């Protein structure tokens, strides 16, 4: 009796994992998340780990849980054991990756990955194939119920809109779209959003001005010199060009020396650059920017305001950013 119960547990775990993987793929492929729009989910989707070998991670999950689900109804114990153990170990690694490397948690991942681990434990403990095989017909409606349940669980009502921060309102000017950007040039999510914003700017003819506020996060060792380099170049009229250079340079190159080289390549006067870089006024500017971020009660980075419309995180399409620019211009 015990192997049959373990077999049922293994198949149920595959059904839950498959449903979570399908829901996750919907969010990966859509322009706006259908199931989980929380910042943790967005951060995981935007991370380079979300597309191993260019394949969306949910596709791998769908393939894995489909295979192990099918194997739950046929006698292939060795294949099932090998696949289950590999999948369980991989899922455990993904959980560690979220907590240690990405530093964010995705609700759907925290359903799919534990499902793979539970399945691996059940198979290793001696799960038997389910007989008769006609019971497999219950799998499809089971997966549909899981997807529906995840939709209800992850759905959130939009919170009441917060008032536009005073530091954003004071930067607005008539006749031009002002983008206020709270930025860390080493942050991978800030970099991802900048690519989409650059694409959006390339598709509009509206006049746009940037106001960048430096928020060097403690987790990024080169964020402070990059912020100081931006301010130093901006003082010489090379702010926008320096921002692009900092965003596109490898993060490990954002050392004081590396940033100075970027400034020189952009045509900055190196003597003036060094004076500004070492000045107390520059440090006061960065501290003031960070104070503005605290006063604005920001919940995550990157955060930008296109006009007075707020965008938090990097999970925004080029089309959505472009529409915000056109709306602000009106």
N, C-alpha and C positions, 0 to 999 in steps of 0.2 A: 504493500500500500504506500509505503514511504516514497519509493521511486516515482509512483504515479503523481503523488502530491507535488513532489519536486518538479516533475515534468510540467504540471499545470502552472506552477510558479514561474518557471523559465519562460513559458509561452506568454503568460500575462505580462511579464517584464518586457518581452519583445514587443507586445502590442502597445504598451505604454511608451516605450522608447521610440517606436515607429511613429506614433501619433505626435510626440514631441518633436521629432525630426522633421515631419511634414509641416508642422506649424512654424518651426524655425526657418524652413526653406521658403515658406510664403513671405516671411519678414525679410529674408535675404534678397528675394527677387523683386519685391515691391518697392515703389518709390517712397512709401511711408509704412512703418510697421503696423501690421494688423493685430498681432497678438501682444507683443511686448515692446513698448516704446520707452521703457524706463532707461535711465542713463547707463545702468550696468549692462543691459542688453545691447544698447547702442555701442558702448565701448568695446564689448566682445566682438560684435559684428564688424566694427571698424578696424580691429587689430589685424596685423599681418598673419596671425595664426589662424584666422578664420577661413583662409583659402589655401590650404596646403596644395602645392603643385598646381595652383590656379583653380582647384575644385572647391566649391563651397562646402564647408564642413557638414552641413545638414545632408548633402547628397551622400556622403560617406556613411552617415548615420542611417539613412533610409536603406542603403544597400546592405549594411550590416544587419539591421534588425529584420529586414525581409528575409535574408539568408538564414539567420538563426531561428526565425519564426517557422519557416518551411522545414528546417531540420528538426523542429520540435514534433513533427508528425511522421517522420520517416526514420528508419533504423540506420543511422550513420553516426554511431556514438563517437568514434575517433575524430571524424571531421568536425562534429558538433563541439566536442571538448576543446579541440585546438582553436577553433574560431571563437568560441566563448571566452576562453582564457585570454587570447590576444585582445579581444574587444574589451574585456573587463580591465586589463592592464592599461590599455590605451585610454579608456574612460577615466581611470584613476589619475593618469598623467594629465588629462585635460582639466580635471578639477584643481590639481596642484598648479597648473599653468594659469588658470584664472585668478587664483588667490595670490600667487607669488609674483608672476611676471606681468600679467595684464592689470591686476589690482582691481578687478571689477567682477561682478557676478551676474550671470544671465539666468533668469528664471527657467527658461526652456531647457537650457543646458543642464541645470540642476534637477531636471526631471529625466532627461535622456541619459546622462552619464551614470547616475546611480542605478538606473534601470539595467544598464549593461553590466554593472558590478553585481547586482543581485542575480542577474541571469547567469553570470559566470560562476557564482557561488553555488547556485542550484545545480548547474550542470556538473560541476566538479564533485558535488556531493552525491551524484548518481541519478540525476533526473532521467526518467524513461520517456520514450516517445509516446505521445498521446494516441490512443486507439479508441474507437475507429477513426479513420482519417476524415470522415464526413464532418467531424466536429470543427474542422478547419474553416468551415463556412461561417463560423461565428467570429472569425478574426476581423473581417472587413468592417462589420458594424461595430465591433469593439474598438477598432482604430478610430472610426468616425466619432464615437462617443468620447474617446480621449481628446480628440482635437476640439470637440465642442466644449468639453470641460475645461480645457486649457484656455480657450477663448474667454470663458466666463471668469476664470481665475485671474488671468492677467489683465483683463479689461479694467481700465481706470477712468473715472470721470475726470475731465480736465479741471484742474484746480482753479480757483478764482485768480484772475490776472492780477499780478502785482503792478503797482504804479511804476511808470518809467523812472529810473533813478535820476536824481538831479544832475549828476555828472554827465549823463547822456543828453538830457534836455538842454543844458547850457551850451552844448556843442552844435546844436542844430542851426543851420543857416538857410535863409530863403534862396530858392533857385538852384540848389544843389543837394544831392542825396549824400547825407553824412553817415558813414559807417563807423561806429565806435567799436573797437575790437579790443577785448581783454585777452592778452596773448602771452604765451610762453613759446619761444621759437624752437625749443627742443622737444616740446610735447608732440607725440605722433598724431594725436587727434587734432591739434591745432594745424598741423601740416596737412592732414587729410582734408579738413574743411577749407584751407586756403586754396587747394587745387580746384575744388568745386567753385569757390567764390571767384577765382581767376577766370574760370570758364564762363561763369555768369557775366562777369564784367566785359568779357570779349564779345558778348551777344547783345549788349545794350549800347545805345548812343547817349544815354543820360549822363550828365556831369556828376562825378562822384568824388568825394574827398574822404580820406581816412583819418581817423583819430585813434591812435594805438596807445593803449595803456599797458604798461609792463607788469606782468604778474609772473615773475620767475618762481616756479614751484621748487620746493626743497628737494624733491625726488630727482630732479634733473641737474646734474653737476655743472653743465655748461649754460644753464638758463640765465644766470646772472651776467656773465660776460657778454652773452648775446644781447640781453636787454640793454646793457650799457653801450654796446657797440651801435645798436639801433639809434639810441638817443644821441650819440656822438655824431653819427652820420646825418641824422635828421637836422641837427643844428647847422649843418652846411648845405641843407636843401636836398639831401639824397635819401630821405626817409623811405619812400616807396621802393626805390631800387634796392636799398639795404634790406628791407623786409623780405623782398623776393630772394635776395642772395642768401639770407639767413635761413629761410624756409627750405631752400633747395640744397644747401650745403649738407654734407653728411654730419650727423649730430656730433660725432667725435671730433670734427674739425672746428667746432664752435668754442675753441679756446681763445684767450685774449690775443695770442699771436695770430691765430687763424682768422679771427674776426677783423683784426687790423689789416690783414692782407686783403680781405674782401673790401674793406673801406678804401684802401689804396687803389684797388682795381676799378672801383667806381669813380675815382677821380677826387677823393677827399684829400684835403691838405693834411698830411700826416701829423704835422706839429700841432695844428689846432685840434685834430682828432684826439691826440694823446692828452692834451690839456683838458679837453672836455671829459674824456674818459676817466681821468683821475680827479675831477672836481667834486667838491661837496655839493654843488648845485645839482649835479646829475644824480647823486645818491638821494638827494631830497626829492627829486622828480620821481624816481622809482618808488620811494616810500609813499609819496602822495598818490601815485597810481594804485598802489596796493591798498591804501586807505579808502580810495574810491570804490574798489572792488568789495571791500568789507561793508561799506555803507550801502552798496547796491544789493547786498545779501545774495550774492551769486552762489549757486549750488553746484556748479561744475564748470569745467573748461574743455574746449574753448566756449566762450560766450561772446556773441557779437550782437549789436543792435543795428539793423538797417533802417534808418530813420528812427522810429520808436518801436519797431517790431523786433522782438527778442528771439534769438536762435541759440540754443544751448546744445552742446555736443556736436559731433561731426556727422551724424546720421541725417543729413538734409541733402536733397537732390539739387543739382544745378538749376533745374527748372523752378524749384521752389524759391531758391535764392534770387533768381532772375525776376520772378513775379513780385518778390518783395521790393526789389530795386525799382521796378516800374510803378508799383503802388506808392512808394515813398516819393517818387518824382511827381506824382499827381497831387 
